[in-house]
Amino acid sequence: MLNKLIVLIVLLVSFSGISQELNATVTINSDRVQQTNKQVFTTLQNAMRDFLNNNKFTNINVKRNELIDCNVMLIVNEYDANANSFVGTMQIQTSRPVFNSGYGTTVFNFNDKNISFNYIEFEPLVNSENAISSKLVGLLSFYANMIIGMDADTFALNGGTANYQKAANVVSMMQQASDKGWTSGETNNRNALVNDILSNAFSPYREALYEYHIKGLDVMADSPEQAKAGISNAISILSNIHRNRPNALTTRIFFDAKSDEITKVFSAGPKTDNTQLIETLTRISPLNGAKWNRM
């Protein structure tokens, strides 16, 4: 009887929703730091992973197969053991599954070059929407909400607004932090990222995310030609930003995630006339011109 009860509990847990939304892998590279004892980096890596994976950032009941896959790599350029301070860069990459396939498409691929925080080994990282206890907690909370927001935008038009607003709230609480990652006036930092995404001026970015995935990649298995048309339309929508804001941050982060994929999709069959698409891509993302020419 006891064995049957245990099995029943296990099954109920397996099929029920779970709290967290993220399935994060965290890696810390400290090769540039001349530090004999590397244990602090391992402890920090585990603490960051646990914060992202064990906290709840929405009120949605998420199933295990709905967790958002993401990779976070922190490259530590400077570490002061006396001040417990870390300076470096962080690469954040997320993906979501494509319908009717085993393929995961990159949604967000961002290199944050303004990472600085203090961390005492084994200190608790506490998640709270009303108070940010440290720059590290602020950093992780910000990107957790951005990751969830972008993922939601690929499934529902403007579906990520609530989490973008939470990320913007983190930025507001971190304004007192004296580093370039949080301050206004920068064009490529956390402040600019969330403000641009929430701005009406850049709404085509969010519309393009939705169209690209729902009407593009997600129908690829059933109708490749329709999928290509959906992706082309998404890029056309995105190009509306370029008219008023050439080289906008939202345009750059879109192609940082999608340029290789777009090239592969339109280089494979069924054959389509890509002339207009290549012209649009070359105009709004000239740095990827060599890729577009391969299409």
N, C-alpha and C positions, 0 to 999 in steps of 0.2 A: 504493500500500500504506500509506504514511504517513498519507494523508488518511483512509483507512478506519479506521485505528487511532485517530486523533483523534476521529472521529465515534463510535466504539464507546465511548471513554472518556467523552465528553460524555453519551452515553445512559446509561451506568452511573451516573454522578454524578446525573443528573436523576431516576432512578428509585430511587436508594438512600435510606436514611434519612440525616438530618442531625443534627448534635449538639444544637443549641439547640431550645428549646420555644416561644419567644415571637416574635411578629411585632409589635414595639413601635414606635409612633410617639411621639417625645418632642418637646414644644414648650416653650420657655421664654419667658415674658412678663416683660420687664424695664422696662416703660413707667413704673413708679413710681420707678425708680431714676434719679437725676440723674448719669449717667455718660457722659462723652464717648466713651470707647473701649468699644464694645459687643462687641468680639471675644471677650472672656472668656466671655460668655454663649453665643455660638455654639460655642465649644470645649467648654464644659460640656454643652451640648445634645447634641453629637455623641458625647461620652464616655459620657453616660448611655444613649443609644440603643445604642451599641456594647456596653456592659456587659450590657444586657438581652437583646440579640439574638445575641450571640456567645458567651455562656457557657452551660454545661449545668447544669441544676438537678435533673435526675433521671437514673436509669440506663436510661430508656426510649429506644429508637431511634425518633425522631419523623420522620415523612415531611413533605415540604414543605407538602402540603395540610392537615396536621394542626396547623400552628403556631397558637398562640392569639393572636388579634388583640387588641391593647390600646393604649390611648392614655394617655399620661402628660403632664399639663400642670403645669409648675412656674411659679407666679407669684412673682417675687422682689419682696418689699416693702422689703428693706434689703440693701445690699451695702457692705461695708467693704473697699476695695482693699488697705489696709495690713495688715489682719488676714486677708484672703482669706476673709471670712465671708459667708454667705448666710442670710437669714431670709425665710420666706414660707409659702405654702400649696401643696399639691399635690393635683390631681384625678386619680384613677386610675379608668379605665373599661375594662372588658373585655367581649368578646362571644364567642359561639360560634354556629356555624351550626345552623339547624333542619333536621331530616331532610326530604328531598324538597322543599326549597324554596330560594330564593335569599335567604332572610331571615336576618339575624344578630340574635340576641336578647342584650340586655345582661344580663350575669351579676353584675357587680360595679361599683358606681358610688359611690366613696368620696372625700370631701374631707378630707384630712389638714391640719389647721390649725396643726400644731406642727412645721414644717419648719425645721431649723437645722443647718448643717454648714459645714465649711471645705473649700475646694478651691483648690489652686494650679494655674494653667493648665498643661495638658499632663501633670499628674501621672497615673501609671497607676492604674487602678481594678482591683484584683486580687480575683477571687472565690475564697474559701476557706471551707469549712464549719467549719474548726477555729479560724480566727482572723479577726477583722474589723479591717481596717487603718484604717478611718476611718468617721465617722458617715454619710458619703454612701454608702459601700459597704454599710454596715449597712442603710441605708434601702432601697437598690435590691435587696439580697438578700432582705430581708423581703418586699417587695411582689412580687418575682418568684415566691417560693414561695407566697404567698397567692393570687396569680392562678392559678398552676398547680393549687393545691389546690382552689380553687372550681370551676375548669373540670372537674377530675376528678370532683368531687362531683355534677356534672350528668349524668355518664355512668354512674357506678357508685355504689351506696349506700356512703357513707363512703369513696369512692375517693381523696379528697385527704388522708387522714390523714398520710401520710409527709411531704408537703410542709408541712402545718400544723406538724408537729413540728419541721421544719427552721426554719420561721419563728419558732417559740417559742424555739428554740435561739439564734437571732439576738438576740431580745429579751433573753435571759439574758446574753449576752455584752455587750450594750449597756447594762446596768443602771448601769454607771459613768458613762455619759453624763448630763450634768446638764441635761436638758431634758424637758419634759412629755410628749414623744412616746413616751418609752421607760419612764417610771417607773410603778410600781404605784400604785394608789389613784385613778387617773383613770378616768373612765367612757366616754371616747370617743377613746382613743388606740390606738397599735399594740399595746401590752401587753394592754389590755382586749379588743381585737378578736380576737386569736389565742387568748387564754385562754378567752373566751366560746365560740368556735367549737369548741374542744377539750373544753369542759365537758359532762358528761352532762346538766346542767340545760338546755342549749340544743341538745341533739341533734335536736329537731324541726326546727330551721332547716336542718340538713343533709339530713334526710329530705325536707323540703319542696322543697329544691333539686332533688333527684333526681326526685321524683314530678312536679313542675311541668314538667320538661323531657322526661323519658323517656315518661311516661304522659300528658303534656299536649301541649306544643308539637310534639313529634316525631311525633305521630299526627294532627296537625291536617289535613294534606293528604289523608289517607285517610278520616278520620272526625271532622269538626268537633265533633259532639255528644259523642263519646267524649273528645276533647281538652278540651272545656270541663269535663266531669265530672272529668277528671284534675287540671286546674288548681284546680277548686273543692276537691277533696280535699286538694291540697297546702296550700291556704290554711287549711283546717280543721286540718291537722296543725300548721301554724305557730301557729295560735291557742292551742295548748296552752302555749306559752311565756307568753302574756299573763296566764294565770290567776295565775301566781306572780311574774312579772317584767313588769309593764306598762311600756311604752316601752323595752323592752330594745334594746340596740344591734343585735343580730342581726335583730330585727324591722324596725328602721328601715333597715338596709342592704338588706334584702330589698325593701322597698317603694321605696327610692330607686332601685333598679334596675328594678322591675317595675310600678310603679303605672300609668304611662301605657299600658304594654302590656296589662295586665289590663283597663283601661277599654276599649281598642280591641277586644280579643277579645270581651268580653261585650256590647259595643254593636253588634256585627255579627251577621249570621245564621250558623247557624240560631237562631231565637229560643228562649230557655230561661227558666225561672222563676228569676230572680236574687234573689228576696226574701231568702232565708236567707243567701245569699252577701253581699249588700250589708250586711245586719245584722252579719255577722261582720267584714267589712272595716271598717265604721264603728267597731266596738268596738275593734279592735286597731290601727287606723291612722286615728284621727280627723282628723289633719292633712290627709289626702287625701279628706275627706268630699265636697268639691265634685266630685271625679272620680267617686266611687262613685255619686253621685246621677245622673250622666249615663248610667249603665248601665241 
